[in-house]
Amino acid sequence: MSNVEKLSPVPRYATLRTAESADAATHWCYMHADLAQAPGRACFKPQLVNEILQYQWSLADRLRRERDNGGNTLRHVVLASDCDAFNLGGDLEYFCDAIRRQDRHALLTYARQCVRGVHAFHTGLDAGAHSIALVQGDALGGGFEAALSCHTIVAEEGVGMGLPEVLFDLFPGMGAYSFLCKRIPPHKAEQLMLSGEVYSSEELYKLGLVDVLAPRGQGEQAVAEVIRSNRRIPHARAAMHRVRAMAQPVTLEEMMAITEVWVDTALQLGEKPLRTMERLVRAQYRRHGAAEAVASA
């Protein structure tokens, strides 16, 4: 990022690397910081979800105080990744364990935490911020949902993005339908969700699901250009956020209700879809150099 603007590190978390620009107007949240030190899976493990929420709450409080003290600079929050995947989705290992134990509380608590996180990006942390997803590696399942929750999606060419949950007879229940329907017609959203296909960033750019398509290795420069463009029209951009929220609301209540359907559906899954999940878990471990941690079915 040094070739775009000077950033100051803000060390605090185990799974996140956070930084901000010299003028404190752009805030970066890099997922999977722990994978730089040890092998693992680039998914939404409960610890990552909880640390994202902690980061959002802390930053939102700071931005609201700055705004209340007369600050009128448009703030940007960028969600990115420290590894070669943006995010591979929900914690399937956690899901398998909870489903086998029929632990509805565990699944619902996890889903609600995820929903709180993506909804916060969708609302600009309720602090007037503009959220940007920088997708430089695959964004699957919950990873794609997280990107869709942001105001602007910047994706590099050749990245895979999709919702593969149907492969194990589930659906993406943490915002996919709500966010997709704000960008494409509902029937197209359902087709995409039920296909299980992984699409290229180029294909999704043509569909209008990716806002900015950048050449490989130039995603950060593309984000910087988005921020420069917004700074030329800060009041118009802030007003557009408010108009979008009025005309195309995605409420937290709606998303929480959908998670109930997701949990009830997950708890009905049998051994065959669970074994599919476990194969995907093993593939995630292998992708980032970890030994297999799930016993073969």
ZAPA-23467 format. One line per field, with one value per residue (C-alpha): residue number from 1; residue in one letter; x, y, z. Coordinates in steps of 0.5 Angstrom, whole numbers. Example, Ala and Ser with C-alpha at 12.3 -4.5 7.8 and 13.67 -1.06 7.14 Angstrom:
2
num <- (1 | 2)
residuo <- (A | S)
X <- (25 | 27)
Y <- (-9 | -2)
Z <- (16 | 14)
! end
This chain:
297
num <- (1 | 2 | 3 | 4 | 5 | 6 | 7 | 8 | 9 | 10 | 11 | 12 | 13 | 14 | 15 | 16 | 17 | 18 | 19 | 20 | 21 | 22 | 23 | 24 | 25 | 26 | 27 | 28 | 29 | 30 | 31 | 32 | 33 | 34 | 35 | 36 | 37 | 38 | 39 | 40 | 41 | 42 | 43 | 44 | 45 | 46 | 47 | 48 | 49 | 50 | 51 | 52 | 53 | 54 | 55 | 56 | 57 | 58 | 59 | 60 | 61 | 62 | 63 | 64 | 65 | 66 | 67 | 68 | 69 | 70 | 71 | 72 | 73 | 74 | 75 | 76 | 77 | 78 | 79 | 80 | 81 | 82 | 83 | 84 | 85 | 86 | 87 | 88 | 89 | 90 | 91 | 92 | 93 | 94 | 95 | 96 | 97 | 98 | 99 | 100 | 101 | 102 | 103 | 104 | 105 | 106 | 107 | 108 | 109 | 110 | 111 | 112 | 113 | 114 | 115 | 116 | 117 | 118 | 119 | 120 | 121 | 122 | 123 | 124 | 125 | 126 | 127 | 128 | 129 | 130 | 131 | 132 | 133 | 134 | 135 | 136 | 137 | 138 | 139 | 140 | 141 | 142 | 143 | 144 | 145 | 146 | 147 | 148 | 149 | 150 | 151 | 152 | 153 | 154 | 155 | 156 | 157 | 158 | 159 | 160 | 161 | 162 | 163 | 164 | 165 | 166 | 167 | 168 | 169 | 170 | 171 | 172 | 173 | 174 | 175 | 176 | 177 | 178 | 179 | 180 | 181 | 182 | 183 | 184 | 185 | 186 | 187 | 188 | 189 | 190 | 191 | 192 | 193 | 194 | 195 | 196 | 197 | 198 | 199 | 200 | 201 | 202 | 203 | 204 | 205 | 206 | 207 | 208 | 209 | 210 | 211 | 212 | 213 | 214 | 215 | 216 | 217 | 218 | 219 | 220 | 221 | 222 | 223 | 224 | 225 | 226 | 227 | 228 | 229 | 230 | 231 | 232 | 233 | 234 | 235 | 236 | 237 | 238 | 239 | 240 | 241 | 242 | 243 | 244 | 245 | 246 | 247 | 248 | 249 | 250 | 251 | 252 | 253 | 254 | 255 | 256 | 257 | 258 | 259 | 260 | 261 | 262 | 263 | 264 | 265 | 266 | 267 | 268 | 269 | 270 | 271 | 272 | 273 | 274 | 275 | 276 | 277 | 278 | 279 | 280 | 281 | 282 | 283 | 284 | 285 | 286 | 287 | 288 | 289 | 290 | 291 | 292 | 293 | 294 | 295 | 296 | 297)
residuo <- (M | S | N | V | E | K | L | S | P | V | P | R | Y | A | T | L | R | T | A | E | S | A | D | A | A | T | H | W | C | Y | M | H | A | D | L | A | Q | A | P | G | R | A | C | F | K | P | Q | L | V | N | E | I | L | Q | Y | Q | W | S | L | A | D | R | L | R | R | E | R | D | N | G | G | N | T | L | R | H | V | V | L | A | S | D | C | D | A | F | N | L | G | G | D | L | E | Y | F | C | D | A | I | R | R | Q | D | R | H | A | L | L | T | Y | A | R | Q | C | V | R | G | V | H | A | F | H | T | G | L | D | A | G | A | H | S | I | A | L | V | Q | G | D | A | L | G | G | G | F | E | A | A | L | S | C | H | T | I | V | A | E | E | G | V | G | M | G | L | P | E | V | L | F | D | L | F | P | G | M | G | A | Y | S | F | L | C | K | R | I | P | P | H | K | A | E | Q | L | M | L | S | G | E | V | Y | S | S | E | E | L | Y | K | L | G | L | V | D | V | L | A | P | R | G | Q | G | E | Q | A | V | A | E | V | I | R | S | N | R | R | I | P | H | A | R | A | A | M | H | R | V | R | A | M | A | Q | P | V | T | L | E | E | M | M | A | I | T | E | V | W | V | D | T | A | L | Q | L | G | E | K | P | L | R | T | M | E | R | L | V | R | A | Q | Y | R | R | H | G | A | A | E | A | V | A | S | A)
X <- (0 | 6 | 6 | -1 | -1 | 3 | -1 | 0 | -1 | -6 | -4 | -9 | -12 | -10 | -13 | -14 | -9 | -11 | -8 | -10 | -8 | -4 | -10 | -14 | -19 | -18 | -18 | -16 | -18 | -14 | -17 | -13 | -7 | -6 | -4 | 2 | 5 | 2 | -2 | -10 | -16 | -18 | -25 | -30 | -28 | -31 | -25 | -25 | -32 | -32 | -25 | -28 | -34 | -30 | -26 | -33 | -35 | -29 | -28 | -35 | -35 | -29 | -32 | -39 | -35 | -31 | -37 | -40 | -34 | -35 | -31 | -34 | -29 | -32 | -29 | -27 | -27 | -23 | -24 | -19 | -14 | -7 | -7 | -8 | -16 | -21 | -25 | -27 | -34 | -37 | -33 | -35 | -32 | -35 | -42 | -41 | -39 | -46 | -50 | -48 | -49 | -56 | -54 | -58 | -56 | -49 | -51 | -55 | -50 | -45 | -50 | -52 | -45 | -44 | -50 | -48 | -42 | -44 | -50 | -45 | -41 | -47 | -49 | -42 | -42 | -48 | -42 | -43 | -37 | -36 | -35 | -30 | -29 | -22 | -22 | -15 | -17 | -23 | -29 | -34 | -40 | -40 | -33 | -38 | -43 | -38 | -36 | -43 | -45 | -40 | -42 | -37 | -33 | -26 | -24 | -18 | -18 | -18 | -21 | -27 | -33 | -39 | -44 | -43 | -47 | -52 | -47 | -48 | -56 | -55 | -56 | -52 | -56 | -52 | -54 | -53 | -60 | -62 | -55 | -56 | -63 | -60 | -56 | -59 | -67 | -69 | -70 | -63 | -60 | -64 | -61 | -54 | -55 | -58 | -53 | -47 | -42 | -36 | -36 | -30 | -29 | -30 | -37 | -39 | -37 | -41 | -47 | -46 | -44 | -37 | -36 | -29 | -25 | -17 | -12 | -8 | -4 | -7 | -13 | -10 | -9 | -16 | -19 | -14 | -18 | -25 | -23 | -20 | -27 | -31 | -27 | -29 | -36 | -36 | -43 | -46 | -43 | -46 | -53 | -53 | -52 | -58 | -62 | -60 | -62 | -69 | -70 | -67 | -67 | -64 | -66 | -62 | -69 | -70 | -63 | -64 | -70 | -67 | -61 | -67 | -69 | -61 | -60 | -67 | -64 | -57 | -60 | -64 | -57 | -55 | -49 | -48 | -48 | -44 | -38 | -38 | -37 | -31 | -28 | -28 | -25 | -19 | -19 | -18 | -13 | -9 | -9 | -6 | -1 | -4 | -5 | -11 | -15 | -22 | -22 | -24 | -31)
Y <- (0 | 5 | 6 | 9 | 13 | 13 | 8 | 8 | 1 | 0 | -6 | -10 | -16 | -23 | -24 | -17 | -12 | -5 | 1 | 8 | 14 | 19 | 24 | 19 | 19 | 12 | 6 | -1 | -8 | -14 | -20 | -27 | -23 | -29 | -34 | -30 | -33 | -40 | -44 | -44 | -43 | -36 | -37 | -33 | -37 | -34 | -30 | -27 | -25 | -22 | -18 | -15 | -13 | -10 | -6 | -4 | -2 | 2 | 6 | 7 | 11 | 15 | 17 | 19 | 23 | 27 | 28 | 31 | 35 | 39 | 34 | 34 | 30 | 23 | 17 | 11 | 4 | -2 | -9 | -13 | -19 | -21 | -27 | -30 | -31 | -25 | -30 | -37 | -36 | -39 | -44 | -50 | -54 | -50 | -52 | -59 | -60 | -55 | -59 | -66 | -64 | -60 | -54 | -49 | -44 | -44 | -44 | -38 | -34 | -35 | -33 | -27 | -24 | -25 | -21 | -15 | -15 | -14 | -10 | -5 | -5 | -4 | 2 | 5 | 4 | 8 | 14 | 16 | 12 | 9 | 2 | -1 | -9 | -10 | -17 | -19 | -27 | -31 | -29 | -35 | -36 | -31 | -28 | -26 | -24 | -19 | -16 | -15 | -11 | -6 | 1 | -1 | -7 | -7 | -13 | -15 | -19 | -27 | -27 | -32 | -30 | -34 | -38 | -45 | -47 | -51 | -56 | -58 | -57 | -50 | -43 | -37 | -34 | -28 | -23 | -25 | -25 | -18 | -15 | -18 | -16 | -9 | -10 | -15 | -17 | -22 | -28 | -27 | -27 | -33 | -37 | -34 | -37 | -44 | -45 | -46 | -43 | -39 | -33 | -29 | -22 | -20 | -24 | -21 | -14 | -15 | -17 | -10 | -14 | -11 | -4 | -3 | -8 | -7 | -11 | -16 | -13 | -6 | -6 | -2 | 4 | 3 | 4 | 10 | 13 | 11 | 15 | 21 | 21 | 21 | 26 | 31 | 30 | 29 | 32 | 28 | 22 | 22 | 24 | 18 | 14 | 17 | 16 | 9 | 7 | 10 | 8 | 1 | -1 | -7 | -8 | -11 | -14 | -17 | -20 | -23 | -27 | -30 | -33 | -36 | -40 | -41 | -44 | -49 | -51 | -53 | -57 | -61 | -63 | -71 | -74 | -73 | -66 | -66 | -70 | -65 | -59 | -63 | -64 | -57 | -56 | -60 | -57 | -50 | -53 | -55 | -49 | -45 | -50 | -53 | -61 | -64 | -63 | -66 | -74 | -77 | -79)
Z <- (0 | 1 | -7 | -6 | 1 | 7 | 12 | 20 | 23 | 29 | 32 | 36 | 34 | 32 | 26 | 23 | 21 | 21 | 19 | 17 | 12 | 15 | 15 | 18 | 13 | 10 | 15 | 12 | 15 | 13 | 14 | 16 | 19 | 23 | 16 | 15 | 21 | 21 | 17 | 17 | 13 | 10 | 13 | 17 | 24 | 30 | 32 | 26 | 26 | 33 | 32 | 26 | 30 | 35 | 30 | 27 | 34 | 36 | 29 | 29 | 36 | 34 | 27 | 30 | 35 | 30 | 26 | 32 | 33 | 27 | 22 | 15 | 11 | 8 | 11 | 8 | 11 | 6 | 7 | 4 | 6 | 8 | 4 | -3 | -2 | 0 | 4 | 3 | 7 | 13 | 18 | 15 | 21 | 26 | 22 | 22 | 29 | 31 | 26 | 29 | 36 | 34 | 37 | 34 | 39 | 37 | 30 | 31 | 35 | 30 | 24 | 28 | 29 | 22 | 20 | 25 | 21 | 14 | 16 | 19 | 13 | 9 | 13 | 13 | 21 | 22 | 22 | 15 | 12 | 5 | 5 | 0 | -1 | -5 | -7 | -10 | -9 | -9 | -5 | -4 | 0 | 6 | 3 | -3 | 2 | 6 | -1 | -3 | 3 | 2 | -2 | -7 | -10 | -13 | -16 | -19 | -26 | -25 | -18 | -17 | -14 | -12 | -7 | -7 | -1 | -5 | -6 | 1 | 0 | 4 | 2 | 3 | 9 | 12 | 7 | 0 | -2 | 1 | -2 | -9 | -10 | -9 | -15 | -20 | -21 | -15 | -20 | -23 | -15 | -14 | -20 | -18 | -11 | -13 | -19 | -14 | -20 | -18 | -23 | -25 | -23 | -31 | -31 | -25 | -27 | -34 | -29 | -25 | -19 | -19 | -19 | -21 | -25 | -24 | -27 | -23 | -18 | -19 | -14 | -9 | -14 | -16 | -9 | -9 | -15 | -12 | -6 | -10 | -14 | -8 | -4 | -10 | -9 | -1 | 0 | -6 | -4 | 3 | 1 | -4 | 2 | 5 | -1 | -2 | 5 | 4 | -3 | -2 | 5 | 8 | 15 | 21 | 22 | 15 | 16 | 22 | 20 | 14 | 19 | 23 | 16 | 15 | 22 | 21 | 14 | 17 | 22 | 17 | 14 | 14 | 13 | 5 | 5 | 12 | 8 | 3 | 8 | 11 | 4 | 3 | 10 | 8 | 1 | 5 | 10 | 4 | 1 | 6 | 8 | 14 | 16 | 15 | 21 | 20 | 20 | 13 | 13)
! end
